[in-house]
Amino acid sequence: MRVLMVGGAGYVAGLVMPILVAEHSVRVFDLRPPPDVTLDHVVGNVADRDALLRAAEGCDALLYMAMGDKRFALTESIITNFDVSVRGLYLALDAANAAGIGHAVYTSSMSVYEGDLLERRFDDEAIAPDADHFYGLSKRLGEEICRSAVRAHGMSINVLRLCFPLADADWQAQVRPGEVMLATAATDLARALLAALTYRDGFQAFTISGDHAECVMGMSKARRLLGWAPLARPQEAGDVATL
């Protein structure tokens, strides 16, 4: 499959790129080239529909991983997040449809829910997102843009609600046996993306978390429809790290 990865030079994309390129032909679209400049890539802005349309030509699926930045001053952070997760996503899906792409995957966030995630219980994805903070709200609106594209264009779009993606080694360094770990390990995330690129059934949202015991987040839908569940586990003393 030829996949257009919007935001493919970013942090999260970098975590999963080695696994994705082993399975699919990837074209990166980003403000800057990817760290591996040998990858097929197009430098462009998600506000530029014409650039997105050129990048989408010949691709079979869209993987939208572009993220706004929360490290700027407040006003700039608000603007960049809504520009990327609302305007940019709308333009990317519109360009994808115009280029004949019928399937997309959107990396959303569990931040679509307000407050401390550890203080809530998420049995399934039917719980309505309620975030008011600009980052979570922009992601929540992005999910609605995906719903709209499914209705308007007949696309299939899978939304993955991620939890703080971490490189496998960082995940192992932070997890403690007996404690809830919400962060998603890179290898688990890559497996979820591969499954989501294949599964096609209208609009679907999936919780993708490192909470393997499902103490906080139920992930039965991902198991049932994507054949996915987190495999990362904390190491016992003396174990070799494997994910």
Wavefront OBJ file of the C-alpha trace (Angstrom):
o trace
v 0.000 0.000 0.000
v 1.216 3.520 -0.784
v 0.588 5.685 2.286
v 0.738 9.486 2.459
v 1.932 10.261 5.982
v 1.114 13.870 6.821
v 3.289 14.923 9.730
v 5.764 12.181 8.878
v 8.793 14.151 10.084
v 7.410 14.573 13.598
v 8.148 12.866 16.898
v 5.344 10.281 16.863
v 5.954 9.388 13.221
v 9.618 8.846 14.019
v 8.701 6.272 16.658
v 6.835 4.076 14.186
v 8.476 4.803 10.848
v 10.875 1.803 10.789
v 7.971 -0.632 11.195
v 5.654 1.164 8.763
v 8.191 1.368 5.927
v 8.854 -2.358 6.292
v 5.205 -3.018 5.384
v 4.185 -0.129 3.128
v 5.528 2.432 0.687
v 5.440 5.738 2.602
v 5.450 9.289 1.278
v 6.076 11.924 3.974
v 4.418 15.353 3.859
v 5.705 17.828 6.430
v 7.099 21.306 6.956
v 10.579 19.804 6.868
v 12.165 16.668 5.429
v 12.067 13.503 7.567
v 15.229 12.556 9.469
v 15.791 9.862 6.830
v 15.949 12.044 3.726
v 16.072 8.954 1.488
v 12.336 8.498 2.149
v 9.963 9.787 -0.489
v 8.890 13.157 0.884
v 7.221 16.425 -0.003
v 7.939 19.581 1.972
v 4.755 21.568 2.438
v 2.221 23.113 4.794
v -1.099 21.503 5.738
v -2.740 24.849 4.968
v -1.765 24.411 1.301
v -4.439 22.256 -0.375
v -2.657 22.263 -3.729
v 0.530 20.909 -2.152
v -1.482 18.252 -0.341
v -3.212 17.295 -3.571
v 0.104 16.871 -5.376
v 1.445 14.773 -2.514
v -1.672 12.579 -2.492
v -1.385 11.628 -6.155
v -0.840 7.897 -6.552
v -1.415 7.113 -2.865
v -3.875 4.552 -1.523
v -4.348 5.764 2.061
v -3.839 8.868 4.188
v -2.195 8.696 7.614
v -2.643 12.057 9.332
v -0.127 12.385 12.177
v 0.497 16.139 12.108
v 0.344 17.736 15.543
v 0.219 21.270 16.841
v 2.828 22.432 19.332
v 1.962 23.196 22.963
v 5.385 24.642 23.796
v 4.769 28.083 22.305
v 3.297 31.073 24.095
v -0.408 30.520 24.759
v -1.827 32.419 21.803
v 0.563 30.826 19.306
v -0.052 27.364 20.765
v -3.809 27.791 20.389
v -3.449 28.947 16.796
v -1.057 26.189 15.709
v -3.145 23.419 17.261
v -6.367 24.514 15.590
v -4.533 25.169 12.321
v -3.150 21.622 12.275
v -5.926 19.544 13.835
v -8.897 21.341 12.271
v -8.030 23.350 9.155
v -5.112 21.159 8.096
v -6.983 17.906 8.672
v -10.002 19.164 6.722
v -7.805 20.177 3.772
v -5.850 16.909 3.853
v -9.026 14.804 3.787
v -10.492 16.969 1.050
v -7.305 16.598 -1.027
v -7.215 12.863 -0.346
v -10.772 12.478 -1.598
v -10.007 14.548 -4.701
v -7.003 12.302 -5.386
v -9.137 9.166 -5.122
v -7.993 8.065 -1.669
v -10.861 6.352 0.116
v -9.286 5.471 3.459
v -7.559 7.430 6.217
v -6.194 7.002 9.726
v -6.147 9.965 12.121
v -3.954 9.920 15.210
v -6.116 11.596 17.813
v -5.508 11.575 21.565
v -7.126 10.533 24.807
v -6.829 14.244 25.567
v -10.229 14.534 23.869
v -11.382 13.796 27.427
v -11.083 16.487 30.066
v -9.090 16.152 33.274
v -6.744 13.563 34.757
v -7.266 10.338 32.810
v -6.284 8.239 35.834
v -9.211 9.673 37.766
v -11.766 8.464 35.239
v -12.900 5.149 33.798
v -13.259 4.658 30.031
v -15.101 1.405 29.448
v -15.457 1.977 25.718
v -15.182 4.548 22.941
v -18.885 5.456 23.159
v -18.124 7.882 26.015
v -18.532 11.313 24.447
v -15.329 13.405 24.297
v -15.631 16.480 26.492
v -12.273 18.295 26.417
v -12.309 22.097 26.685
v -8.536 22.696 26.826
v -7.359 23.921 23.411
v -5.259 20.842 22.630
v -7.935 18.287 23.501
v -10.648 20.426 21.947
v -8.718 20.706 18.676
v -8.327 16.910 18.608
v -12.018 16.487 19.425
v -12.954 18.760 16.541
v -10.546 16.817 14.334
v -12.538 13.675 15.048
v -15.697 15.481 13.951
v -13.956 16.514 10.709
v -13.286 12.806 10.138
v -16.947 11.958 10.740
v -17.898 14.653 8.254
v -15.539 13.262 5.593
v -17.075 9.812 6.002
v -20.554 11.265 5.490
v -19.616 13.644 2.664
v -17.179 11.508 0.694
v -18.005 7.927 1.670
v -14.499 7.457 3.036
v -13.546 5.016 5.771
v -11.589 6.633 8.601
v -10.140 5.086 11.731
v -9.382 7.417 14.638
v -6.758 6.195 17.092
v -6.944 7.857 20.506
v -3.339 7.637 21.646
v -1.830 7.955 25.096
v 1.553 9.723 25.353
v 3.510 7.627 22.800
v 6.991 6.644 23.979
v 9.964 4.873 22.463
v 10.073 1.285 23.715
v 13.145 1.901 25.890
v 11.574 5.001 27.455
v 8.363 3.075 28.088
v 10.307 0.378 29.930
v 12.241 2.986 31.910
v 9.040 4.631 33.142
v 6.746 1.670 33.798
v 6.629 0.041 37.233
v 5.164 -3.413 37.947
v 1.761 -3.097 39.573
v 1.237 0.490 38.415
v -1.081 1.613 35.617
v 0.866 2.721 32.545
v -1.274 4.686 30.115
v 1.506 5.611 27.698
v 1.611 3.613 24.459
v 4.904 1.935 23.539
v 6.150 2.648 20.010
v 5.978 -0.972 18.857
v 2.395 -1.292 20.078
v 1.489 1.959 18.362
v 3.036 0.826 15.082
v 1.011 -2.408 15.224
v -2.167 -0.386 15.784
v -1.404 1.870 12.825
v -0.781 -1.100 10.543
v -4.078 -2.660 11.602
v -5.953 0.635 11.192
v -4.562 1.093 7.682
v -6.130 -2.230 6.739
v -9.483 -2.141 8.579
v -12.182 -0.239 6.680
v -15.706 0.325 7.970
v -16.934 3.921 7.926
v -15.958 6.003 10.961
v -14.437 4.126 13.882
v -12.639 5.380 16.999
v -10.256 3.178 18.981
v -8.562 3.599 22.344
v -4.866 2.754 21.948
v -3.248 2.717 25.376
v -0.501 0.940 27.264
v -2.999 0.011 29.990
v -2.700 -3.721 29.233
v -4.705 -4.748 32.311
v -7.441 -2.275 31.270
v -7.610 -0.778 34.736
v -8.627 2.606 33.324
v -9.274 2.106 29.615
v -11.263 -0.664 27.984
v -9.832 -1.744 24.638
v -12.151 -4.581 23.654
v -13.150 -2.788 20.454
v -9.542 -2.682 19.215
v -9.159 -6.384 20.032
v -12.384 -7.280 18.267
v -12.082 -5.189 15.106
v -8.360 -4.546 14.679
v -7.011 -7.697 16.292
v -4.884 -5.380 18.453
v -4.034 -5.225 22.123
v -0.964 -3.744 23.838
v 1.823 -6.296 24.217
v 4.288 -4.148 26.178
v 4.803 -5.360 29.726
v 7.057 -4.132 32.540
v 10.294 -6.011 32.903
v 10.944 -8.123 35.926
v 14.391 -7.821 37.453
v 16.943 -9.515 35.224
v 14.653 -9.755 32.185
v 15.757 -8.677 28.743
v 13.522 -5.938 27.341
v 11.175 -7.302 24.695
v 8.080 -5.757 23.243
l 1 2 3 4 5 6 7 8 9 10 11 12 13 14 15 16 17 18 19 20 21 22 23 24 25 26 27 28 29 30 31 32 33 34 35 36 37 38 39 40 41 42 43 44 45 46 47 48 49 50 51 52 53 54 55 56 57 58 59 60 61 62 63 64 65 66 67 68 69 70 71 72 73 74 75 76 77 78 79 80 81 82 83 84 85 86 87 88 89 90 91 92 93 94 95 96 97 98 99 100 101 102 103 104 105 106 107 108 109 110 111 112 113 114 115 116 117 118 119 120 121 122 123 124 125 126 127 128 129 130 131 132 133 134 135 136 137 138 139 140 141 142 143 144 145 146 147 148 149 150 151 152 153 154 155 156 157 158 159 160 161 162 163 164 165 166 167 168 169 170 171 172 173 174 175 176 177 178 179 180 181 182 183 184 185 186 187 188 189 190 191 192 193 194 195 196 197 198 199 200 201 202 203 204 205 206 207 208 209 210 211 212 213 214 215 216 217 218 219 220 221 222 223 224 225 226 227 228 229 230 231 232 233 234 235 236 237 238 239 240 241 242 243
